[in-house]
Amino acid sequence: MDLTLTDEDADLLREVVDATLRDLSYEIANTDNAGYKRELRERRDRLQAIQHQLGGVAT
């Protein structure tokens, strides 16, 4: 899939991904359920890949 974004939309998407990754880090650290923690880590990994495709952390 190809997605064309304006610079403003790309910045917003980077900010949303960054915020979600921060929230996931907190949730992973505070989750005792091993299965749920694994799912959160997989989600984090996918979001980090998306973050990389968007050009890294939002400024």
Protein Blocks (a to p, Z undefined) as FASTA:
>chain_A
ZZdddfklmmmmmmmmmmmmmmmmmmmmmpcblklmmmmmmmmmmmmmmmmmnopaaZZ
